Amino acid sequence: MEYDFKKLGQKEMTAPSKELDTFPAPKYVTAVTFTSDELTNFCPVTGQPDFNNITIEYVPDKLCVESKSLKLYLWTFREEQIFGEGLASQIAQDITAALDPFTCKVTLEQGIRGGLQMTAVAEINKAIHEK
């Protein structure tokens, strides 16, 4: 089977990219989960860096996301100024736009800053949002 990956297998994969490579979802795969503690961004008010743990869960319909392109996609937020809540929402929207899964849930746990720890959950459910 031929794949049209833009990132995986390419010699030059050292730059962040918003492009998410996909491949056909294998039969009987009912859930996919990715986790990372390497997601960073900047607070749009203070300019301070935010360090995040992220969990991306989706129920595929026809497509799955290729993991290398997902890593390069998450890297694009390194220099962005965005609140954690907006970051969770943006990632859920982008995953949904690329895959059109049945559901997509992004849980972002921001590192403790100022004595507070924030968790934001963004969830898109095809059945609910198509109504």
C-alpha positions as CSV (number, residue, x, y, z in Angstrom):
1,M,0.0,0.0,0.0
2,E,1.3,3.4,-0.9
3,Y,1.1,6.3,1.5
4,D,1.4,10.0,0.6
5,F,3.1,11.1,3.8
6,K,4.6,14.6,3.7
7,K,6.7,14.1,6.9
8,L,7.4,10.5,7.7
9,G,10.2,9.1,5.6
10,Q,11.5,12.5,4.5
11,K,15.1,13.5,5.0
12,E,14.2,17.0,6.1
13,M,11.9,16.7,9.1
14,T,13.5,19.2,11.4
15,A,11.0,22.1,11.2
16,P,7.6,22.4,12.8
17,S,4.6,22.0,10.5
18,K,0.9,22.5,10.8
19,E,0.3,19.8,8.2
20,L,-1.0,16.6,9.6
21,D,-0.4,13.4,7.6
22,T,-3.1,10.8,7.8
23,F,-3.6,7.2,6.7
24,P,-6.6,4.9,6.4
25,A,-7.9,3.7,9.8
26,P,-7.3,0.0,10.3
27,K,-10.4,-2.1,10.7
28,Y,-11.5,-2.6,14.3
29,V,-9.5,0.2,15.8
30,T,-11.9,1.8,18.2
31,A,-9.7,4.4,19.9
32,V,-6.4,6.1,19.5
33,T,-4.6,8.0,22.3
34,F,-1.4,10.1,22.2
35,T,0.2,11.7,25.2
36,S,3.1,14.1,25.4
37,D,4.9,16.2,28.0
38,E,6.7,18.3,25.4
39,L,4.0,20.8,24.4
40,T,5.0,24.4,25.2
41,N,3.6,27.8,24.4
42,F,3.7,31.4,25.8
43,C,1.2,33.2,27.9
44,P,-0.3,36.0,25.7
45,V,-0.4,38.4,28.6
46,T,2.8,37.8,30.6
47,G,5.0,36.3,27.8
48,Q,6.0,33.6,30.3
49,P,6.5,30.0,28.9
50,D,3.8,27.4,29.7
51,F,4.8,23.7,29.9
52,N,2.0,21.3,29.2
53,N,1.1,17.7,29.3
54,I,-1.4,16.8,26.6
55,T,-3.6,13.8,25.9
56,I,-5.2,13.5,22.5
57,E,-7.9,10.8,22.2
58,Y,-10.0,10.2,19.2
59,V,-12.3,7.5,17.8
60,P,-11.4,7.2,14.1
61,D,-13.9,7.1,11.3
62,K,-11.9,6.7,8.1
63,L,-8.5,8.2,9.0
64,C,-5.8,8.1,11.6
65,V,-3.1,10.7,12.2
66,E,0.6,9.7,11.6
67,S,2.5,10.3,14.8
68,K,5.6,12.1,13.4
69,S,3.5,14.7,11.7
70,L,1.6,15.1,15.0
71,K,4.9,15.7,16.9
72,L,5.9,18.3,14.3
73,Y,2.4,19.9,14.5
74,L,2.6,20.2,18.3
75,W,6.1,21.8,17.9
76,T,4.4,24.7,16.0
77,F,3.0,26.0,19.3
78,R,6.4,26.5,20.9
79,E,6.5,30.1,19.8
80,E,2.8,30.9,19.9
81,Q,1.2,33.1,22.5
82,I,-2.1,31.4,23.4
83,F,-4.0,30.6,26.6
84,G,-4.1,26.9,27.5
85,E,-7.8,26.7,27.0
86,G,-7.5,28.1,23.5
87,L,-4.6,25.7,22.8
88,A,-6.7,22.7,23.8
89,S,-9.6,23.9,21.6
90,Q,-7.3,24.7,18.6
91,I,-5.7,21.3,18.7
92,A,-9.1,19.5,18.9
93,Q,-10.4,21.5,16.0
94,D,-7.3,20.9,13.9
95,I,-7.3,17.1,14.6
96,T,-11.0,17.0,13.8
97,A,-10.5,19.0,10.5
98,A,-7.8,16.6,9.4
99,L,-9.4,13.3,10.4
100,D,-13.2,13.9,10.8
101,P,-13.2,11.3,13.6
102,F,-16.4,10.3,15.5
103,T,-15.0,12.0,18.6
104,C,-11.9,13.9,19.5
105,K,-11.0,14.9,23.1
106,V,-7.9,17.0,24.0
107,T,-6.9,17.3,27.7
108,L,-4.2,19.8,28.4
109,E,-2.7,20.0,31.8
110,Q,-0.6,23.2,32.2
111,G,2.4,23.1,34.6
112,I,1.9,24.8,37.9
113,R,2.4,28.5,37.8
114,G,1.6,30.9,40.6
115,G,0.5,28.0,42.8
116,L,-2.3,27.0,40.4
117,Q,-2.6,24.1,38.0
118,M,-5.0,24.4,35.1
119,T,-6.6,21.6,33.1
120,A,-8.6,22.3,30.0
121,V,-10.6,19.8,28.1
122,A,-11.9,20.4,24.5
123,E,-14.1,17.7,23.1
124,I,-15.7,17.5,19.7
125,N,-18.4,14.8,19.0
126,K,-19.5,14.4,15.4
127,A,-23.0,13.2,16.4
128,I,-23.6,16.3,18.6
129,H,-21.9,18.9,16.4
130,E,-23.6,17.8,13.2
131,K,-27.1,18.5,14.5
